[in-house]
Amino acid sequence: MTKKEKVPIWHKSNLTIDEAALYSNIGMHKLREITDDENCNFVLWVGNKRLIKREPFERYMNKMYSI
């Protein structure tokens, strides 16, 4: 069995809620609240798992004044 290589967050295309919270300094609860919206364009649902598309999420954060 080989060890999994750890990929830095800024190189990943999709982030877990935990990773997105660390990356953005936005709380996990707030990220879940934002991504519950049907119009959220940076969430990717894989079954019941919620992933954050990093680049669209960055663009979203750059546009926002407050959340």
CHARMM-style PDB file with segment names, atoms N, HN, CA, C and O in Angstrom:
ATOM      1  N   MET     1       0.843  -1.182   0.000  1.00  0.00      PROA
ATOM      2  CA  MET     1       0.000   0.000   0.000  1.00  0.00      PROA
ATOM      3  C   MET     1       0.890   1.248   0.000  1.00  0.00      PROA
ATOM      4  O   MET     1       1.837   1.336   0.782  1.00  0.00      PROA
ATOM      5  N   THR     2       0.588   2.202  -0.867  1.00  0.00      PROA
ATOM      6  HN  THR     2      -0.181   2.130  -1.502  1.00  0.00      PROA
ATOM      7  CA  THR     2       1.386   3.414  -0.950  1.00  0.00      PROA
ATOM      8  C   THR     2       0.670   4.553  -0.222  1.00  0.00      PROA
ATOM      9  O   THR     2      -0.555   4.569  -0.095  1.00  0.00      PROA
ATOM     10  N   LYS     3       1.466   5.487   0.243  1.00  0.00      PROA
ATOM     11  HN  LYS     3       2.460   5.474   0.140  1.00  0.00      PROA
ATOM     12  CA  LYS     3       0.913   6.676   0.903  1.00  0.00      PROA
ATOM     13  C   LYS     3       0.288   7.583  -0.149  1.00  0.00      PROA
ATOM     14  O   LYS     3       0.808   7.721  -1.255  1.00  0.00      PROA
ATOM     15  N   LYS     4      -0.836   8.199   0.210  1.00  0.00      PROA
ATOM     16  HN  LYS     4      -1.259   8.087   1.109  1.00  0.00      PROA
ATOM     17  CA  LYS     4      -1.440   9.185  -0.672  1.00  0.00      PROA
ATOM     18  C   LYS     4      -0.612  10.458  -0.621  1.00  0.00      PROA
ATOM     19  O   LYS     4      -0.176  10.892   0.445  1.00  0.00      PROA
ATOM     20  N   GLU     5      -0.408  11.035  -1.768  1.00  0.00      PROA
ATOM     21  HN  GLU     5      -0.762  10.682  -2.634  1.00  0.00      PROA
ATOM     22  CA  GLU     5       0.303  12.305  -1.813  1.00  0.00      PROA
ATOM     23  C   GLU     5      -0.654  13.404  -1.383  1.00  0.00      PROA
ATOM     24  O   GLU     5      -1.797  13.444  -1.836  1.00  0.00      PROA
ATOM     25  N   LYS     6      -0.202  14.285  -0.522  1.00  0.00      PROA
ATOM     26  HN  LYS     6       0.727  14.252  -0.154  1.00  0.00      PROA
ATOM     27  CA  LYS     6      -1.038  15.405  -0.099  1.00  0.00      PROA
ATOM     28  C   LYS     6      -0.881  16.543  -1.097  1.00  0.00      PROA
ATOM     29  O   LYS     6       0.224  17.012  -1.371  1.00  0.00      PROA
ATOM     30  N   VAL     7      -2.002  16.967  -1.623  1.00  0.00      PROA
ATOM     31  HN  VAL     7      -2.899  16.586  -1.400  1.00  0.00      PROA
ATOM     32  CA  VAL     7      -2.025  18.062  -2.594  1.00  0.00      PROA
ATOM     33  C   VAL     7      -2.365  19.341  -1.845  1.00  0.00      PROA
ATOM     34  O   VAL     7      -3.342  19.368  -1.096  1.00  0.00      PROA
ATOM     35  N   PRO     8      -1.586  20.401  -2.027  1.00  0.00      PROA
ATOM     36  CA  PRO     8      -1.905  21.665  -1.352  1.00  0.00      PROA
ATOM     37  C   PRO     8      -3.289  22.161  -1.773  1.00  0.00      PROA
ATOM     38  O   PRO     8      -3.707  21.971  -2.915  1.00  0.00      PROA
ATOM     39  N   ILE     9      -3.977  22.785  -0.851  1.00  0.00      PROA
ATOM     40  HN  ILE     9      -3.637  22.939   0.076  1.00  0.00      PROA
ATOM     41  CA  ILE     9      -5.337  23.272  -1.112  1.00  0.00      PROA
ATOM     42  C   ILE     9      -5.395  24.146  -2.355  1.00  0.00      PROA
ATOM     43  O   ILE     9      -6.330  24.018  -3.145  1.00  0.00      PROA
ATOM     44  N   TRP    10      -4.435  25.019  -2.549  1.00  0.00      PROA
ATOM     45  HN  TRP    10      -3.675  25.123  -1.907  1.00  0.00      PROA
ATOM     46  CA  TRP    10      -4.473  25.958  -3.676  1.00  0.00      PROA
ATOM     47  C   TRP    10      -4.238  25.260  -5.019  1.00  0.00      PROA
ATOM     48  O   TRP    10      -4.356  25.901  -6.063  1.00  0.00      PROA
ATOM     49  N   HSD    11      -3.912  23.972  -5.017  1.00  0.00      PROA
ATOM     50  HN  HSD    11      -3.816  23.451  -4.169  1.00  0.00      PROA
ATOM     51  CA  HSD    11      -3.756  23.202  -6.261  1.00  0.00      PROA
ATOM     52  C   HSD    11      -4.975  22.327  -6.540  1.00  0.00      PROA
ATOM     53  O   HSD    11      -5.094  21.772  -7.632  1.00  0.00      PROA
ATOM     54  N   LYS    12      -5.871  22.196  -5.582  1.00  0.00      PROA
ATOM     55  HN  LYS    12      -5.773  22.646  -4.695  1.00  0.00      PROA
ATOM     56  CA  LYS    12      -7.049  21.357  -5.761  1.00  0.00      PROA
ATOM     57  C   LYS    12      -8.121  22.102  -6.540  1.00  0.00      PROA
ATOM     58  O   LYS    12      -8.281  23.314  -6.397  1.00  0.00      PROA
ATOM     59  N   SER    13      -8.845  21.369  -7.359  1.00  0.00      PROA
ATOM     60  HN  SER    13      -8.714  20.385  -7.475  1.00  0.00      PROA
ATOM     61  CA  SER    13      -9.942  21.999  -8.094  1.00  0.00      PROA
ATOM     62  C   SER    13     -11.214  22.039  -7.253  1.00  0.00      PROA
ATOM     63  O   SER    13     -12.024  22.955  -7.394  1.00  0.00      PROA
ATOM     64  N   ASN    14     -11.393  21.051  -6.381  1.00  0.00      PROA
ATOM     65  HN  ASN    14     -10.735  20.307  -6.267  1.00  0.00      PROA
ATOM     66  CA  ASN    14     -12.559  20.985  -5.500  1.00  0.00      PROA
ATOM     67  C   ASN    14     -12.103  20.816  -4.057  1.00  0.00      PROA
ATOM     68  O   ASN    14     -11.151  20.092  -3.766  1.00  0.00      PROA
ATOM     69  N   LEU    15     -12.804  21.500  -3.164  1.00  0.00      PROA
ATOM     70  HN  LEU    15     -13.578  22.089  -3.400  1.00  0.00      PROA
ATOM     71  CA  LEU    15     -12.453  21.464  -1.747  1.00  0.00      PROA
ATOM     72  C   LEU    15     -13.624  20.915  -0.940  1.00  0.00      PROA
ATOM     73  O   LEU    15     -14.784  21.126  -1.293  1.00  0.00      PROA
ATOM     74  N   THR    16     -13.315  20.216   0.137  1.00  0.00      PROA
ATOM     75  HN  THR    16     -12.372  20.045   0.424  1.00  0.00      PROA
ATOM     76  CA  THR    16     -14.351  19.834   1.086  1.00  0.00      PROA
ATOM     77  C   THR    16     -14.762  21.083   1.857  1.00  0.00      PROA
ATOM     78  O   THR    16     -14.098  22.117   1.777  1.00  0.00      PROA
ATOM     79  N   ILE    17     -15.846  20.985   2.595  1.00  0.00      PROA
ATOM     80  HN  ILE    17     -16.385  20.146   2.661  1.00  0.00      PROA
ATOM     81  CA  ILE    17     -16.281  22.121   3.422  1.00  0.00      PROA
ATOM     82  C   ILE    17     -15.184  22.486   4.418  1.00  0.00      PROA
ATOM     83  O   ILE    17     -14.916  23.667   4.638  1.00  0.00      PROA
ATOM     84  N   ASP    18     -14.546  21.481   5.023  1.00  0.00      PROA
ATOM     85  HN  ASP    18     -14.763  20.522   4.845  1.00  0.00      PROA
ATOM     86  CA  ASP    18     -13.458  21.737   5.984  1.00  0.00      PROA
ATOM     87  C   ASP    18     -12.317  22.507   5.316  1.00  0.00      PROA
ATOM     88  O   ASP    18     -11.822  23.493   5.861  1.00  0.00      PROA
ATOM     89  N   GLU    19     -11.904  22.045   4.129  1.00  0.00      PROA
ATOM     90  HN  GLU    19     -12.306  21.244   3.686  1.00  0.00      PROA
ATOM     91  CA  GLU    19     -10.805  22.702   3.409  1.00  0.00      PROA
ATOM     92  C   GLU    19     -11.194  24.113   2.984  1.00  0.00      PROA
ATOM     93  O   GLU    19     -10.386  25.035   3.091  1.00  0.00      PROA
ATOM     94  N   ALA    20     -12.423  24.291   2.503  1.00  0.00      PROA
ATOM     95  HN  ALA    20     -13.080  23.542   2.415  1.00  0.00      PROA
ATOM     96  CA  ALA    20     -12.884  25.618   2.079  1.00  0.00      PROA
ATOM     97  C   ALA    20     -12.935  26.584   3.259  1.00  0.00      PROA
ATOM     98  O   ALA    20     -12.638  27.769   3.108  1.00  0.00      PROA
ATOM     99  N   ALA    21     -13.310  26.078   4.431  1.00  0.00      PROA
ATOM    100  HN  ALA    21     -13.551  25.116   4.554  1.00  0.00      PROA
ATOM    101  CA  ALA    21     -13.336  26.913   5.633  1.00  0.00      PROA
ATOM    102  C   ALA    21     -11.927  27.365   6.004  1.00  0.00      PROA
ATOM    103  O   ALA    21     -11.713  28.531   6.335  1.00  0.00      PROA
ATOM    104  N   LEU    22     -10.970  26.446   5.947  1.00  0.00      PROA
ATOM    105  HN  LEU    22     -11.143  25.499   5.678  1.00  0.00      PROA
ATOM    106  CA  LEU    22      -9.578  26.810   6.234  1.00  0.00      PROA
ATOM    107  C   LEU    22      -9.038  27.786   5.190  1.00  0.00      PROA
ATOM    108  O   LEU    22      -8.352  28.751   5.527  1.00  0.00      PROA
ATOM    109  N   TYR    23      -9.350  27.529   3.940  1.00  0.00      PROA
ATOM    110  HN  TYR    23      -9.907  26.745   3.666  1.00  0.00      PROA
ATOM    111  CA  TYR    23      -8.854  28.327   2.818  1.00  0.00      PROA
ATOM    112  C   TYR    23      -9.386  29.765   2.862  1.00  0.00      PROA
ATOM    113  O   TYR    23      -8.653  30.715   2.588  1.00  0.00      PROA
ATOM    114  N   SER    24     -10.673  29.910   3.211  1.00  0.00      PROA
ATOM    115  HN  SER    24     -11.268  29.138   3.433  1.00  0.00      PROA
ATOM    116  CA  SER    24     -11.322  31.217   3.112  1.00  0.00      PROA
ATOM    117  C   SER    24     -11.487  31.935   4.440  1.00  0.00      PROA
ATOM    118  O   SER    24     -11.786  33.129   4.469  1.00  0.00      PROA
ATOM    119  N   ASN    25     -11.296  31.218   5.536  1.00  0.00      PROA
ATOM    120  HN  ASN    25     -11.053  30.248   5.512  1.00  0.00      PROA
ATOM    121  CA  ASN    25     -11.537  31.759   6.876  1.00  0.00      PROA
ATOM    122  C   ASN    25     -13.019  32.099   7.082  1.00  0.00      PROA
ATOM    123  O   ASN    25     -13.367  33.001   7.843  1.00  0.00      PROA
ATOM    124  N   ILE    26     -13.879  31.351   6.383  1.00  0.00      PROA
ATOM    125  HN  ILE    26     -13.597  30.618   5.764  1.00  0.00      PROA
ATOM    126  CA  ILE    26     -15.327  31.447   6.559  1.00  0.00      PROA
ATOM    127  C   ILE    26     -15.743  30.176   7.286  1.00  0.00      PROA
ATOM    128  O   ILE    26     -15.262  29.091   6.958  1.00  0.00      PROA
ATOM    129  N   GLY    27     -16.613  30.293   8.250  1.00  0.00      PROA
ATOM    130  HN  GLY    27     -17.004  31.173   8.517  1.00  0.00      PROA
ATOM    131  CA  GLY    27     -17.021  29.140   9.042  1.00  0.00      PROA
ATOM    132  C   GLY    27     -17.746  28.070   8.225  1.00  0.00      PROA
ATOM    133  O   GLY    27     -18.380  28.362   7.211  1.00  0.00      PROA
ATOM    134  N   MET    28     -17.638  26.837   8.688  1.00  0.00      PROA
ATOM    135  HN  MET    28     -17.123  26.600   9.511  1.00  0.00      PROA
ATOM    136  CA  MET    28     -18.265  25.714   7.999  1.00  0.00      PROA
ATOM    137  C   MET    28     -19.786  25.871   7.967  1.00  0.00      PROA
ATOM    138  O   MET    28     -20.419  25.552   6.961  1.00  0.00      PROA
ATOM    139  N   HSD    29     -20.370  26.354   9.048  1.00  0.00      PROA
ATOM    140  HN  HSD    29     -19.856  26.613   9.866  1.00  0.00      PROA
ATOM    141  CA  HSD    29     -21.826  26.554   9.097  1.00  0.00      PROA
ATOM    142  C   HSD    29     -22.256  27.571   8.031  1.00  0.00      PROA
ATOM    143  O   HSD    29     -23.242  27.354   7.327  1.00  0.00      PROA
ATOM    144  N   LYS    30     -21.525  28.663   7.917  1.00  0.00      PROA
ATOM    145  HN  LYS    30     -20.724  28.839   8.488  1.00  0.00      PROA
ATOM    146  CA  LYS    30     -21.858  29.698   6.925  1.00  0.00      PROA
ATOM    147  C   LYS    30     -21.689  29.157   5.503  1.00  0.00      PROA
ATOM    148  O   LYS    30     -22.496  29.459   4.624  1.00  0.00      PROA
ATOM    149  N   LEU    31     -20.641  28.360   5.275  1.00  0.00      PROA
ATOM    150  HN  LEU    31     -19.985  28.114   5.989  1.00  0.00      PROA
ATOM    151  CA  LEU    31     -20.444  27.770   3.949  1.00  0.00      PROA
ATOM    152  C   LEU    31     -21.585  26.823   3.596  1.00  0.00      PROA
ATOM    153  O   LEU    31     -22.041  26.801   2.453  1.00  0.00      PROA
ATOM    154  N   ARG    32     -22.047  26.045   4.566  1.00  0.00      PROA
ATOM    155  HN  ARG    32     -21.676  26.063   5.495  1.00  0.00      PROA
ATOM    156  CA  ARG    32     -23.191  25.159   4.314  1.00  0.00      PROA
ATOM    157  C   ARG    32     -24.440  25.973   3.992  1.00  0.00      PROA
ATOM    158  O   ARG    32     -25.213  25.621   3.101  1.00  0.00      PROA
ATOM    159  N   GLU    33     -24.624  27.058   4.724  1.00  0.00      PROA
ATOM    160  HN  GLU    33     -23.996  27.344   5.448  1.00  0.00      PROA
ATOM    161  CA  GLU    33     -25.779  27.936   4.496  1.00  0.00      PROA
ATOM    162  C   GLU    33     -25.741  28.521   3.084  1.00  0.00      PROA
ATOM    163  O   GLU    33     -26.755  28.522   2.386  1.00  0.00      PROA
ATOM    164  N   ILE    34     -24.588  29.011   2.665  1.00  0.00      PROA
ATOM    165  HN  ILE    34     -23.764  29.009   3.231  1.00  0.00      PROA
ATOM    166  CA  ILE    34     -24.441  29.607   1.335  1.00  0.00      PROA
ATOM    167  C   ILE    34     -24.667  28.559   0.249  1.00  0.00      PROA
ATOM    168  O   ILE    34     -25.348  28.825  -0.742  1.00  0.00      PROA
ATOM    169  N   THR    35     -24.100  27.374   0.432  1.00  0.00      PROA
ATOM    170  HN  THR    35     -23.547  27.158   1.237  1.00  0.00      PROA
ATOM    171  CA  THR    35     -24.169  26.346  -0.606  1.00  0.00      PROA
ATOM    172  C   THR    35     -25.502  25.601  -0.619  1.00  0.00      PROA
ATOM    173  O   THR    35     -25.737  24.802  -1.526  1.00  0.00      PROA
ATOM    174  N   ASP    36     -26.381  25.836   0.354  1.00  0.00      PROA
ATOM    175  HN  ASP    36     -26.190  26.485   1.090  1.00  0.00      PROA
ATOM    176  CA  ASP    36     -27.729  25.257   0.328  1.00  0.00      PROA
ATOM    177  C   ASP    36     -28.598  25.934  -0.730  1.00  0.00      PROA
ATOM    178  O   ASP    36     -29.592  25.358  -1.174  1.00  0.00      PROA
ATOM    179  N   ASP    37     -28.238  27.132  -1.131  1.00  0.00      PROA
ATOM    180  HN  ASP    37     -27.430  27.600  -0.771  1.00  0.00      PROA
ATOM    181  CA  ASP    37     -28.991  27.881  -2.139  1.00  0.00      PROA
ATOM    182  C   ASP    37     -28.898  27.172  -3.492  1.00  0.00      PROA
ATOM    183  O   ASP    37     -27.806  26.810  -3.931  1.00  0.00      PROA
ATOM    184  N   GLU    38     -30.040  26.974  -4.151  1.00  0.00      PROA
ATOM    185  HN  GLU    38     -30.927  27.268  -3.795  1.00  0.00      PROA
ATOM    186  CA  GLU    38     -30.069  26.314  -5.461  1.00  0.00      PROA
ATOM    187  C   GLU    38     -29.254  27.062  -6.512  1.00  0.00      PROA
ATOM    188  O   GLU    38     -28.757  26.453  -7.459  1.00  0.00      PROA
ATOM    189  N   ASN    39     -29.115  28.369  -6.353  1.00  0.00      PROA
ATOM    190  HN  ASN    39     -29.519  28.864  -5.584  1.00  0.00      PROA
ATOM    191  CA  ASN    39     -28.404  29.191  -7.337  1.00  0.00      PROA
ATOM    192  C   ASN    39     -26.910  29.298  -7.079  1.00  0.00      PROA
ATOM    193  O   ASN    39     -26.216  30.028  -7.788  1.00  0.00      PROA
ATOM    194  N   CYS    40     -26.405  28.594  -6.089  1.00  0.00      PROA
ATOM    195  HN  CYS    40     -26.968  28.001  -5.514  1.00  0.00      PROA
ATOM    196  CA  CYS    40     -24.976  28.636  -5.775  1.00  0.00      PROA
ATOM    197  C   CYS    40     -24.211  27.947  -6.903  1.00  0.00      PROA
ATOM    198  O   CYS    40     -24.390  26.754  -7.150  1.00  0.00      PROA
ATOM    199  N   ASN    41     -23.356  28.712  -7.585  1.00  0.00      PROA
ATOM    200  HN  ASN    41     -23.211  29.681  -7.384  1.00  0.00      PROA
ATOM    201  CA  ASN    41     -22.662  28.172  -8.761  1.00  0.00      PROA
ATOM    202  C   ASN    41     -21.310  27.543  -8.437  1.00  0.00      PROA
ATOM    203  O   ASN    41     -20.631  27.064  -9.346  1.00  0.00      PROA
ATOM    204  N   PHE    42     -20.904  27.531  -7.185  1.00  0.00      PROA
ATOM    205  HN  PHE    42     -21.455  27.921  -6.447  1.00  0.00      PROA
ATOM    206  CA  PHE    42     -19.600  26.946  -6.861  1.00  0.00      PROA
ATOM    207  C   PHE    42     -19.700  25.683  -6.010  1.00  0.00      PROA
ATOM    208  O   PHE    42     -18.693  25.211  -5.481  1.00  0.00      PROA
ATOM    209  N   VAL    43     -20.912  25.130  -5.874  1.00  0.00      PROA
ATOM    210  HN  VAL    43     -21.730  25.514  -6.303  1.00  0.00      PROA
ATOM    211  CA  VAL    43     -21.066  23.883  -5.126  1.00  0.00      PROA
ATOM    212  C   VAL    43     -21.217  22.733  -6.122  1.00  0.00      PROA
ATOM    213  O   VAL    43     -21.875  22.871  -7.153  1.00  0.00      PROA
ATOM    214  N   LEU    44     -20.603  21.610  -5.799  1.00  0.00      PROA
ATOM    215  HN  LEU    44     -20.069  21.498  -4.962  1.00  0.00      PROA
ATOM    216  CA  LEU    44     -20.692  20.387  -6.591  1.00  0.00      PROA
ATOM    217  C   LEU    44     -21.169  19.287  -5.661  1.00  0.00      PROA
ATOM    218  O   LEU    44     -20.490  18.953  -4.689  1.00  0.00      PROA
ATOM    219  N   TRP    45     -22.325  18.725  -5.950  1.00  0.00      PROA
ATOM    220  HN  TRP    45     -22.876  18.996  -6.740  1.00  0.00      PROA
ATOM    221  CA  TRP    45     -22.876  17.656  -5.130  1.00  0.00      PROA
ATOM    222  C   TRP    45     -22.437  16.320  -5.700  1.00  0.00      PROA
ATOM    223  O   TRP    45     -22.645  16.045  -6.881  1.00  0.00      PROA
ATOM    224  N   VAL    46     -21.832  15.495  -4.868  1.00  0.00      PROA
ATOM    225  HN  VAL    46     -21.662  15.719  -3.908  1.00  0.00      PROA
ATOM    226  CA  VAL    46     -21.448  14.135  -5.217  1.00  0.00      PROA
ATOM    227  C   VAL    46     -22.234  13.244  -4.257  1.00  0.00      PROA
ATOM    228  O   VAL    46     -21.776  12.950  -3.153  1.00  0.00      PROA
ATOM    229  N   GLY    47     -23.410  12.823  -4.685  1.00  0.00      PROA
ATOM    230  HN  GLY    47     -23.782  13.062  -5.582  1.00  0.00      PROA
ATOM    231  CA  GLY    47     -24.328  12.150  -3.773  1.00  0.00      PROA
ATOM    232  C   GLY    47     -24.755  13.141  -2.713  1.00  0.00      PROA
ATOM    233  O   GLY    47     -25.296  14.200  -3.032  1.00  0.00      PROA
ATOM    234  N   ASN    48     -24.519  12.809  -1.453  1.00  0.00      PROA
ATOM    235  HN  ASN    48     -24.079  11.949  -1.194  1.00  0.00      PROA
ATOM    236  CA  ASN    48     -24.820  13.731  -0.352  1.00  0.00      PROA
ATOM    237  C   ASN    48     -23.628  14.585   0.042  1.00  0.00      PROA
ATOM    238  O   ASN    48     -23.740  15.463   0.897  1.00  0.00      PROA
ATOM    239  N   LYS    49     -22.485  14.326  -0.583  1.00  0.00      PROA
ATOM    240  HN  LYS    49     -22.394  13.612  -1.277  1.00  0.00      PROA
ATOM    241  CA  LYS    49     -21.264  15.078  -0.257  1.00  0.00      PROA
ATOM    242  C   LYS    49     -21.241  16.383  -1.043  1.00  0.00      PROA
ATOM    243  O   LYS    49     -21.543  16.418  -2.236  1.00  0.00      PROA
ATOM    244  N   ARG    50     -20.883  17.435  -0.355  1.00  0.00      PROA
ATOM    245  HN  ARG    50     -20.638  17.406   0.614  1.00  0.00      PROA
ATOM    246  CA  ARG    50     -20.841  18.774  -0.924  1.00  0.00      PROA
ATOM    247  C   ARG    50     -19.382  19.179  -1.103  1.00  0.00      PROA
ATOM    248  O   ARG    50     -18.618  19.204  -0.138  1.00  0.00      PROA
ATOM    249  N   LEU    51     -18.999  19.495  -2.332  1.00  0.00      PROA
ATOM    250  HN  LEU    51     -19.619  19.475  -3.116  1.00  0.00      PROA
ATOM    251  CA  LEU    51     -17.657  19.987  -2.617  1.00  0.00      PROA
ATOM    252  C   LEU    51     -17.751  21.419  -3.119  1.00  0.00      PROA
ATOM    253  O   LEU    51     -18.746  21.817  -3.724  1.00  0.00      PROA
ATOM    254  N   ILE    52     -16.712  22.175  -2.861  1.00  0.00      PROA
ATOM    255  HN  ILE    52     -15.904  21.852  -2.369  1.00  0.00      PROA
ATOM    256  CA  ILE    52     -16.644  23.573  -3.274  1.00  0.00      PROA
ATOM    257  C   ILE    52     -15.675  23.676  -4.447  1.00  0.00      PROA
ATOM    258  O   ILE    52     -14.509  23.297  -4.335  1.00  0.00      PROA
ATOM    259  N   LYS    53     -16.167  24.191  -5.572  1.00  0.00      PROA
ATOM    260  HN  LYS    53     -17.114  24.498  -5.663  1.00  0.00      PROA
ATOM    261  CA  LYS    53     -15.298  24.428  -6.737  1.00  0.00      PROA
ATOM    262  C   LYS    53     -14.442  25.647  -6.406  1.00  0.00      PROA
ATOM    263  O   LYS    53     -14.953  26.759  -6.277  1.00  0.00      PROA
ATOM    264  N   ARG    54     -13.142  25.428  -6.273  1.00  0.00      PROA
ATOM    265  HN  ARG    54     -12.726  24.525  -6.378  1.00  0.00      PROA
ATOM    266  CA  ARG    54     -12.243  26.454  -5.735  1.00  0.00      PROA
ATOM    267  C   ARG    54     -12.241  27.740  -6.565  1.00  0.00      PROA
ATOM    268  O   ARG    54     -12.422  28.819  -6.002  1.00  0.00      PROA
ATOM    269  N   GLU    55     -12.046  27.661  -7.865  1.00  0.00      PROA
ATOM    270  HN  GLU    55     -11.898  26.784  -8.323  1.00  0.00      PROA
ATOM    271  CA  GLU    55     -11.917  28.889  -8.660  1.00  0.00      PROA
ATOM    272  C   GLU    55     -13.214  29.711  -8.697  1.00  0.00      PROA
ATOM    273  O   GLU    55     -13.163  30.925  -8.496  1.00  0.00      PROA
ATOM    274  N   PRO    56     -14.381  29.081  -8.951  1.00  0.00      PROA
ATOM    275  CA  PRO    56     -15.617  29.888  -8.866  1.00  0.00      PROA
ATOM    276  C   PRO    56     -15.858  30.446  -7.455  1.00  0.00      PROA
ATOM    277  O   PRO    56     -16.407  31.538  -7.304  1.00  0.00      PROA
ATOM    278  N   PHE    57     -15.448  29.696  -6.427  1.00  0.00      PROA
ATOM    279  HN  PHE    57     -15.003  28.809  -6.550  1.00  0.00      PROA
ATOM    280  CA  PHE    57     -15.573  30.166  -5.049  1.00  0.00      PROA
ATOM    281  C   PHE    57     -14.695  31.400  -4.824  1.00  0.00      PROA
ATOM    282  O   PHE    57     -15.118  32.347  -4.161  1.00  0.00      PROA
ATOM    283  N   GLU    58     -13.492  31.396  -5.363  1.00  0.00      PROA
ATOM    284  HN  GLU    58     -13.147  30.627  -5.901  1.00  0.00      PROA
ATOM    285  CA  GLU    58     -12.605  32.560  -5.251  1.00  0.00      PROA
ATOM    286  C   GLU    58     -13.228  33.776  -5.932  1.00  0.00      PROA
ATOM    287  O   GLU    58     -13.193  34.881  -5.390  1.00  0.00      PROA
ATOM    288  N   ARG    59     -13.799  33.571  -7.124  1.00  0.00      PROA
ATOM    289  HN  ARG    59     -13.827  32.674  -7.564  1.00  0.00      PROA
ATOM    290  CA  ARG    59     -14.444  34.686  -7.839  1.00  0.00      PROA
ATOM    291  C   ARG    59     -15.628  35.217  -7.034  1.00  0.00      PROA
ATOM    292  O   ARG    59     -15.836  36.428  -6.953  1.00  0.00      PROA
ATOM    293  N   TYR    60     -16.397  34.314  -6.442  1.00  0.00      PROA
ATOM    294  HN  TYR    60     -16.227  33.331  -6.507  1.00  0.00      PROA
ATOM    295  CA  TYR    60     -17.530  34.707  -5.596  1.00  0.00      PROA
ATOM    296  C   TYR    60     -17.045  35.575  -4.432  1.00  0.00      PROA
ATOM    297  O   TYR    60     -17.617  36.630  -4.157  1.00  0.00      PROA
ATOM    298  N   MET    61     -15.991  35.125  -3.752  1.00  0.00      PROA
ATOM    299  HN  MET    61     -15.527  34.267  -3.975  1.00  0.00      PROA
ATOM    300  CA  MET    61     -15.472  35.876  -2.598  1.00  0.00      PROA
ATOM    301  C   MET    61     -14.933  37.235  -3.020  1.00  0.00      PROA
ATOM    302  O   MET    61     -15.074  38.207  -2.278  1.00  0.00      PROA
ATOM    303  N   ASN    62     -14.319  37.322  -4.190  1.00  0.00      PROA
ATOM    304  HN  ASN    62     -14.204  36.532  -4.792  1.00  0.00      PROA
ATOM    305  CA  ASN    62     -13.773  38.594  -4.664  1.00  0.00      PROA
ATOM    306  C   ASN    62     -14.859  39.619  -4.958  1.00  0.00      PROA
ATOM    307  O   ASN    62     -14.621  40.822  -4.849  1.00  0.00      PROA
ATOM    308  N   LYS    63     -16.064  39.150  -5.335  1.00  0.00      PROA
ATOM    309  HN  LYS    63     -16.257  38.173  -5.424  1.00  0.00      PROA
ATOM    310  CA  LYS    63     -17.164  40.045  -5.655  1.00  0.00      PROA
ATOM    311  C   LYS    63     -17.925  40.530  -4.419  1.00  0.00      PROA
ATOM    312  O   LYS    63     -18.554  41.589  -4.443  1.00  0.00      PROA
ATOM    313  N   MET    64     -17.863  39.745  -3.340  1.00  0.00      PROA
ATOM    314  HN  MET    64     -17.352  38.886  -3.321  1.00  0.00      PROA
ATOM    315  CA  MET    64     -18.713  40.008  -2.182  1.00  0.00      PROA
ATOM    316  C   MET    64     -18.120  41.095  -1.273  1.00  0.00      PROA
ATOM    317  O   MET    64     -16.906  41.193  -1.097  1.00  0.00      PROA
ATOM    318  N   TYR    65     -19.015  41.898  -0.709  1.00  0.00      PROA
ATOM    319  HN  TYR    65     -20.002  41.818  -0.852  1.00  0.00      PROA
ATOM    320  CA  TYR    65     -18.621  42.877   0.294  1.00  0.00      PROA
ATOM    321  C   TYR    65     -18.807  42.274   1.683  1.00  0.00      PROA
ATOM    322  O   TYR    65     -17.965  42.452   2.564  1.00  0.00      PROA
ATOM    323  N   SER    66     -19.911  41.563   1.870  1.00  0.00      PROA
ATOM    324  HN  SER    66     -20.594  41.419   1.155  1.00  0.00      PROA
ATOM    325  CA  SER    66     -20.165  40.868   3.133  1.00  0.00      PROA
ATOM    326  C   SER    66     -21.053  39.663   2.852  1.00  0.00      PROA
ATOM    327  O   SER    66     -21.764  39.608   1.848  1.00  0.00      PROA
ATOM    328  N   ILE    67     -20.990  38.696   3.771  1.00  0.00      PROA
ATOM    329  HN  ILE    67     -20.413  38.741   4.586  1.00  0.00      PROA
ATOM    330  CA  ILE    67     -21.847  37.509   3.620  1.00  0.00      PROA
ATOM    331  C   ILE    67     -22.504  37.191   4.940  1.00  0.00      PROA
ATOM    332  OT1 ILE    67     -23.266  36.229   5.035  1.00  0.00      PROA
TER     333      ILE     67
END
